[in-house]
Each structure stands twice: as C-alpha cells, then as structure tokens.
Amino acid sequence: MNFDHLDLFARHEGGMSRRLFTSYLAGLSSIPWIGLAADAAGSQVSRFASNPFTLGVASGDPDHEGMVLWTKLAPEPLELGGGMPQGAFTEVTWEVATDEAMADVVQSGTALATPHLGHTLHIETRGLEPGHWYWYRFRVDEYASPIGRTRTMPRDHDLPERLRFAVTSCQNFEQGLYTGYQQMRDDDPDLVFHLGDYIYEYSGKPNRVRRHIGPEIESLEQYRQRYNQYRTDTDLQQMHAHCPWVVTWDDHEFDNNCAGDISEQKGVDKISYLKRRAAAYQAYYEMMPLRASACPLGPDMKLYRRARCGRLAEFLVLDTRQYRTDQPNGDGNKPLSDAARAAGNTLLGHKQKGWIYQSMLRSESRWNVLAQQVMMGMVNRQYKEGQPAVYSMDQWPGYVAERMELVRFLQERHISNPVVLTGDIHSNWANEIRVDDLKPKGPPVATEFVTTSLSSGGNGLAHRAHSDLYQKNNPGVKFYNAERGYLLCDVTPQHWTTHYKVTDDILKPGGTTTVRASFRVNAGDATVHPA
C-alpha cells in the first residue's frame, strides 16, 4: 500500500508534525483503508435478496448547474457493514428528471458502490438548468430507491426575489424524536443548513426515547453503523429527500468539545486520537451529500466552502473545530480572563480566516452569511441575579481577540448585510453583534440567529426568567428560548425574516411545531426588529 500522497496532510494547517505523521502511518493499518481508489480484488454483487436502499436518498451542495446526489447500499443497515458482503462492488444506475413521475429523464448514468466509501455514492451532476427543481432516484437489480427532490441555484449574476431555507443542528437520536422535520417539510424550504452534531458519539443508555447501538464509537465501522442508525429515522429520510442540504460538523460527529488535535479527555494518546478522527471524518464524508473535493486524507478534511444563491445571498460554511486552539481555562462558563483574551487563540486557523476575508471582499451578494457552529455573541451566561459574569470558553468568547478582529473587518470593509447562523447551544437566540458587545453603543455590525437543537436535551423549556435576565445583562440579546425546533428564514433583497419554530413534545409521537417568535432585519441595518 502506497502512503506517499498522504504526506499532503502533514503540511496542511491543522495537520501534524512529520514525526507525529510517521507514527500515525505506522498505526494506520489497524483501520480499513481510506480513499477513493478501487480494489481490483473486490467481487461484483449482482443480486440482492431485499431492497438495499434502506437509508433513502439525499442531495446537497447545489450550485447553478448541479448538485451532489447521494445514496447508500445497506440491505441490513443496523448490522456492522450494513449487510453488504465484504469487498463487494455494485453497479448502480442513477436518473435525474424534470418531473416527480420520472417520465422526463434529462440525465442518467451508472456508478460503482465500493467498500472503500462504505457503499455510498456521491454523484456530481452538471449541465442542469439554473433555478429549477428536479427529481432523482437510484436503481439496482429490480429495486429502486425513493424518489428525491432537489434544485439548482440561480446563476451567480441573477438577483432572485426570494430564498427560503431552514437551519437546524443537534439531533441526538436517544434524547428525542425528529418531529420537527415533519413541519419543516411542510414549510417547503429551498435548502436546509445543518450546522453540526448530526450524530452523537456516546454509548447507548437505557430509559431513553431510543437507544444508541453499542459503546461509545471509535472505529470506522462503528461510526458507519451510528450514521446508519440515525438515517433509519423516517422523518430525517423524508427531509433529506425533500430538498438539498448544506452541512458542516461540530464536535459530536467526532468527540465532544474537541479542539484541533486536542481531546477533551486528559491523557488521550495523540496517535489514537488522530486515528479516531480519521475514522470519524471518513464516515462523515461517506454519509453526507458532499463533493469529492471534501474527501478526507486521513485525519484532515477541508469542509469550509461557499454556497451561493445568485446575488441575493452568499453563504460561507465554516469549520470551527478542526483548526482551533484549545479552549482557555477549560470549556465551561468562566470569567473573561486574560487567557480568553489572548491574541493567539483561534477558532478558524490562519488559512480559513484568510479565505473568509477574501471571499467577503469579493462578494457581490446583498446578504453575506457565516454558517457556523458556536455562538458569536459575547453573552454573559450567568443566570443568577447578582453573580459575576461568565462566558462560554468553547464559543467565540473564548477566542475574543479573533472575534473582535473579524467583526471589525466586517465593519471597516463595509461588508454588505452580514448575518451569522449558529447551532450547538440547544437554545434559540437573536443577537445584535458589535465589535465589543460589552460596549453596546452605536449601531450593530451584524445579526446572529442561533437555532436550538432539533432533539438534543429532550423537551426544552421557554425559561422566561432566564430570558429576562439574559436580556437585562446583555443589551445585544433580543430573544432567548430553550425549546426544541429549528429556524425558518425568508430572505429577499430588502428584508431577512427568521421564524423560530418550536416543537411542544419530542418525547412521544404527535408533537406539534409552531412559531414561537419572528424577527426581521432590514437591508442596510443589522438592528433586530420583531416581525
């Protein structure tokens, strides 16, 4: 086996030293080979005893002429290996049509599902019409996948009248049902942004709504099985099939509160940590509708990227986990110390930060959006009256110098209508962002809309008392709520409106999702107004 090309990630930012890299390679043989190359020794599977499309279909990363179409062959999805014979290769047919009945097929082809990518397929379409809806499916033997719906974006120079998209994160399978996806589907968004914690790595626990299979996951096959288990959920499958998704990870796709190559847990061997990260990144790529450009090299995967809706909105999808320095003073809620203010702290890393600045300077879009993981607002999280202020060290307050530099850049370069979309925190927030949120004078520079979890934490609460104190202690906070749900955003050239959708019960079937609050931002002014 030739590892020469893997030397690339030894030189990437966030990669490892050459000595550590050599040690990593010495242990790499203990996990299945990662990569796109085919193994000539594999066997062709020509017949299935049951439908292998048990995990549905998905699409993602759309542009003006195409998107990624995804599926996976897994006749027994909850078994290790998904019920596919070891080493099996399978030819799969795919089709794209202009109608749901799949009568007017405009593109089709065949692709090989291989064990190297867990028998997943990532079809990158090209040459479709801009701004159009399409339908797609896959076939193998006499079996057909569910039919998915997807769309292309407008041309880069067009200014569409409207974009509707949903924002979600944090969907712990054990802690609640995915009821919110039922209403999200009825909301009929053009896109879904998933901002991390698509899976959780923890071992299964009794007396939960549902139970994870197996122990805390560490190997590639265990990560694959955990994704399979999540994808068996019917509501999640149907939402994936309804429209394209744009995804990024946070920590639980790998390991809670990880920071670069540093584990949350003390004493973890770095080689073991990076081997686990390689397995986690590989499984994430396999199971998400991502382009081949995101395919990982060992424990290194470039996930930050751009998504455009003509000149209406440009989305910079960020990665605030892979390149960050360690949390100062641990990852809890702490006072804003000198360690948190240190200039060397980074969430973004040098290359990603430079890419953000260059992208925004070149943008011609009306709205410029950072789709990312952890809250940017400098929010005092103290909810006890009269107690000292504390801030989350795992979020942007733990990296306050970089945060202020970024917001100052938005202000001084007059970036058009910056908006931050955030997940992670299992609660809703609407924040006005200033260079220094502790000095709330003058107009805000940007607006932040934070989505709560879809299911993590079980049924949440409105926490009205906390809400009043948070707003009293933080003039930039305009809304707080700790129920479960998602965001629904309607964007036009003149206005951005965010609806906070909440589900009243996710612990049993039949929950109802309604609008808890709505807020509007006018183009040219980051002030948050009730809508």
N, C-alpha and C positions, 0 to 999 in steps of 0.2 A: 504494500500500500504506500502510495507516494503522498507525503505530507508537505511537499515543497510550497504549494500555494497557500497553505495555512500560515506561513510566515507573514502574510499580509497583515493579519490582525495583531501581530506583535508590534507593528509600527502604528496602528490606529490609536487615536486618542481614546483613553479609557481602556486600552489594551494592556498587556503585561510586559514586564521586562523580558529580555531574551533568556535569562537564566530561568525565570519562572515559566516562560513559554516552553522551554526544553523539558522541564519537569512535567508540565501539563501534557505534552505529547507522549511522554513515557507512560502516562496513565490513561491515555485516551482510548486504548484498545479495549478497555473494560466496558465501553458503551457502544451501541450499534453505530456503524459508520454514518456520518452526517454528510449530505451533499446531494447534488443533482445527477451525478453520473450513474449510468445503468450498469448492473452486474450481469455479465454475459451468462453466468451460471444459473440465473433465475429461471423459473418454469412458468409457462403460459397457462393461465386459468381460463378455460373456455366456457365452463358451465357452472351455474350457481344453483344450489338447492332452494334458496329463498332470496327475497329481494335484498340486494346489498346496499340500497340507498336509504338505510335506516336513519341517517343523520341529516337528511334533507339536502338543501342547496343553499348557496349564498352568493352574493356579488359584492364588489367593493372597489374602492379607489377609482371612481369613474372620472373620465375626462371628456372632452368634446367629441371624441370619436370612438370611445370604447370603455371597457371596464374589465375587471377580473371576474370570471365565473368559477365557482368553487363547488366541489362535492368530495365525498369520501366513500370508498367501498368498505363496508363494515357489516356483514350479514349478522354477526353476533357482537354488537357494539360494546357490551359490558365485559366481554372477555378480554384478557390481555392479547393484543394482536388483532382485536376486532373480528375474530373468526376467519381471518384470511390465512391461507396456507403460507408457511414461512418461505420466503423467497419468491412468492408468486408475482407475476406480471399480468396485467389485464388491459386489453384494448377497450377503450370506452369511446362512444360516439357522443358528440355534443351538437346542439342546434340552437340557433337564435332566430326568432320570428317577430313579426310586427303585430301579432295577434295572440290572444291567450289560448286559442284553439290550436296554435302551432301549425296553421294551414299555410301561412305565407313565410316560409323559412328563407331568410336572407343570408345567413352564414351557417356553415356546419363544418365538422372535421372530426378527426379521431385523435386521441391522446392515450398515452400509456400510464396507467396507475402502477407505481412500483413500491416495493417495501422501503426504499430509501427516503421517501416522503410519506411513509405511513399510509400508502394507497390513497393519497389525496390528489386532486387535480386542481391546477391553477391556470385557467385558460385566459389569456390576454387577448381580447378582441380589438380589432382595428377597422376603420373604414365605415363605421356606422354613422347615421345622421345625427348632427348636434341637436341637443334639446329634445330628444324623443324617448318615449317609453318602449321597451322591448320585453319579450318573454323568452325563456330559455329552459332547456332540460338536457338530461344526460340519458344514455341508453347503454345497456349491456345485456347480451342474450335477449330473453323475452321481457326483461324488466326495464321500466322507465322510472326515472326519478320524479319527484314532484316538480311541477312547473313553477319556476320562479319569475318574478317581475323585476326589471332593472331599468336604468335610464342612463342616457348620456347627459353631460352638462352642456350649457350653451358655449358657443365659440368664445374665445378669450376676449375678443373685442366687442362682443354684444353686451348690452345692459338689460337683463331681464327685469320684468316688472315685479317679480316676487320669487322668494325661495322659502320653503317651509322645511324645517328639519327638527329632529328630536335629539336630545342629549341625555345619555344615561351612563351609569357606572355601578360597580359594586353589587354583584348579583350572586351572593353566597347561596349555593344550592340547598344547604342544610337549613338555613335560617328563614326561608320564606318561599312562597310560590311566586312565579313570574307573571302575576296577574296584570301588572301594569302594561305589559306588552299587548294585551288584548285591546285596551283603549288606544294605545299608540298606533296600532294597525288601523283602527277606525279614524284616527286623526289624519291618516294618509300623508305622511311626510315624504318629501323627495329624497331625503337622506337620513341616516342615523349616525351620530357620532358616539362611539363608545370609548370612554376616557379611562378605562383601566379596571382591574380586579374583575376580569371576565370569569375567572375561576378563583378558587381558594385552595391553597396547598395543604390545609390541615387534615389530620386524620379524622375518620368518621367518629361521630359522637352519638350516643343513644338519646332518645327522647327529644329529637328534633323533628321538624316538619318532614324532612327527608334525611337520608344519611349518606355521606361520602363512602365510597368503596375504598377499603384498605387503609394503611397507615399514612402518615404524612409523606407526600410524594417527593421522590428524589431522582428516580431513574427516568429515562426517556419513555419506556413502556408505561410507567405509572402516570407520567404527565399525559401521555396519549389517552390512557384509559379515563383519566379525570375529565379531559375535554369531551370525550365521547359521552360520559355520563351526563354532563351539562347539556350537550346537544341533543340528548334524547327528549328534553323538555319540548312539548308540542308548541307552547306559546313562543318560546325562543326560536324554534324552527320556522314557524309561520312568519315571525317578524323579519328574520333573515331573508325569507323568500319574497317579502313584500316590496323591498326597495334596497338599493345599495347601502353598505355600511362603510364608514371610515373609522379605523380602530387604532388605538395605541394602548400600551400597557401601563400599569403602575407597579406595585410590588408583589401582590399575591399571585400573579402569573408565574412568579419565581419563588420569592421568600419575603416574608413580612418585613417592611421597613428596611430593606436592603439599600445600600448606598455605594454605588460603583462596585468595586471588588471587595467590599467590606460587609460581612454578615451582621445581622442584628445580634446574633448569639455570640457570646465570647468563646474564644478558644477554637473556633472552626478552622480547620486546615484549609489554606487558600487554594491548594490544588483541588481538593474535594469540592470546595465552594464553586470553583470555575467549571469543573466537570458537571456539577448540578446545573449551573447557569447555562451551559451549552445544551443540556438536555431540555431545559425549560424553553430556551429560545427556539430550538428546533421544533418542539411540539407547537409552540405559539405560531410560528410561520406556517406549519403544516395546516393548522386548523382555522386560520384566518384567510379571508379573501385578499391576499397581498400579492403585489407584483414580484417577479423574480429578483428585482433589484434589492429586495429586502431579505433575500435568503441569507441565513446566518453563516458565518465562518467560525465554528467553534463557539466560544462564549462572547462573540462580538456580532451585533446585528444592528444595522443602521435603519432605524424606524422613523426618525424625523423626516418629514416630507411636506409637500404642498398640495392643496386641493383648491380648485377654482370654480366659481360659478360666474363665468364671464367677468364683467367689470363690476358686478354687484358685490361680490364678497370673495376675498382670498383667505383661505384657512391655512395657517402654519401649524401642523400637527407635531407636537413636541414630545421629547423623551426626557423626563426629569429624574430618571432613576439610574441609567447606565453610566452617566458621566459625572455624577455628583460626588462631592467630597462628603466625608462623614458628618452626620448631624452633630452640631456643637452641644456639648453637655448632655448627650443622650437625645432621644427622640420624643420626649414628653413635653408637657406645657411648662415652660420655665420663664424666668425674667429675661428681659432683653439685655444680655450681658455683653461684655467686650468680645467674648468668643463668638457670639452670634453676629456681631458687627464686623468681624474680621474680613479684610478685603479679599483674602484667598478663598473664602467659601464660595462654592459654585454648585448650582443645580444643573446648569446647562452644559458646562465644558466650553472650552475656547472655540472649537470649530462650530458647534451648534449655535452658539451665541453670535458668532460672525455671520453665519448663514441667516439667522433671523434678521440682523441689521441690514444685510444686503438685500434680502427679499423684500423687506418693508420699504426700503429706499426705492426699489424698482417697481413697486406695486402701483397699478393704476386703478385699483378697486375702490369702490365707495366705502366699504367696510373691511377692516383688516383685523383678523381674528387669530388669537392664540388659543388653540385647543390643547389643553394640557391637564396635568394631574392634580396638583396641590394648590391650596388657596393662596392667592397673591395678596389679598387684603391684609394689612397689618392689624389683625383683630386681637384685641385683648380677650382671651378666653376665660377670664375669671368671671364666674357666675355667682360669687358670694359677695354681697354688699360689703364694701369697706376693706376688702383684701387686696394685696399688691397685684399689679398687672402681671399676667403670664401669657406667653405666646407659644405656638406650636413650633418646636425646633425641627420637625420633619417637613414643615411647609416653608414658604418663602420668608417668613420672619427669621428663620434660622440662617438665612443667606441674604440678610437685609442689604448689604452693600451692593450685591449684584442686582437685587430687586430695584433699588433706587436708581442704579445706573440705567437699567432697562426702561423704567418709567420716564426718567429724564430724557432718554433718547427719543421716546415717543413724543414727548412734549416739545423738545427743541427742534426736532426734524419735522414737526407738524404732520405726523402720520395721520392719515385720514381715518377718523372714527375707529379707534382701537377698542376691541372688545375681547375680554378674556372669558373662556369657557373652562370650567373646572369640575372635577369629580372628587373622589377619595373620602370625603369627610362625613358621609351618611347624614347630611343635613343640607337644607336649602339656604342660600344666602344671595342677597343682591347688594353689591358693594360698589361705591364710588372710589376709584383708585387715584391717589395723588402721589407725587414723588415721595413725600413723607406724610403718611397717613396720620402720624401723631401730631401734625401741624395742619389741621384741616381748613386752612384759609385759601381762598381763591377757588376757581372752577376746577372740577376733577379733570384728569388727563384721560382716563379710560374707565370703562364699566366692566365689572365682573359679575357673571351669573354662575352660581355654583349649584350643581344638581345634587340632590340627595341620592341615597342608594336605592336601587330597584328592590332589593330584598335583604341586604345585609343588615343585621341588627334586629331582625324581626319587626313587628309592628312598632312604629315610632310614635312620638307624641308631638303635639303642637308646641309645648313648652313655652307658653305665653310669658311666664315670669322670666325665664331666661332671655326671651326675645326682647323684653322691655329693658333689661339690664344691659344686654349686648348693644342695643342701640344707644342707650344712655352713655355707655363707656366708649363707644366707637362711633363718632359722628358720620363716618363713611358707610356704616352698615344701615341699609334701608329696609332689609327684610331678613328674618331668620325663621326657620321652621324645621322640625326634625321628624316629619312623617316620611313615609316611603313614596317613591314615584320617579318622575323624570321631568325634563324641560321640553317644552314645545316652543320653537322660535319661528316667528313670521318676520321676514326681512324684506323691505322694499328700499328703493333708493332714498326715500325720505325718512323712514322710521324703522326701528328694530323693536319688536314686541316679544317678550318672553312670558310664557304662561307656566306657572308652577303647578304641575299635575300631581295629585297625591292619591294614594290608594288606601281605603279605610281599613282593609284587613287582608293581609297576605299569609296568614297562618292557616287559612282554610279556603276552599274554593268559593267563588261567588262574591269576592270583594268588588267594590265599585271605585272607579277612578274619576275624580272631578278636579276642577280648577280651584286651587286654594288662593292664589293671588296672581295678578298680571302686572307687568311693569313695562314702560316704554322709554326708549332713548331716541331723541331726535338727531338726525344727521347734523354734525357740527357742534354738538353739545353732549358731553358724557354724563350729564345730570340724569338721575333715575327718577321717573315720574310714574305714579300709579296709572294703570291703563284701564 
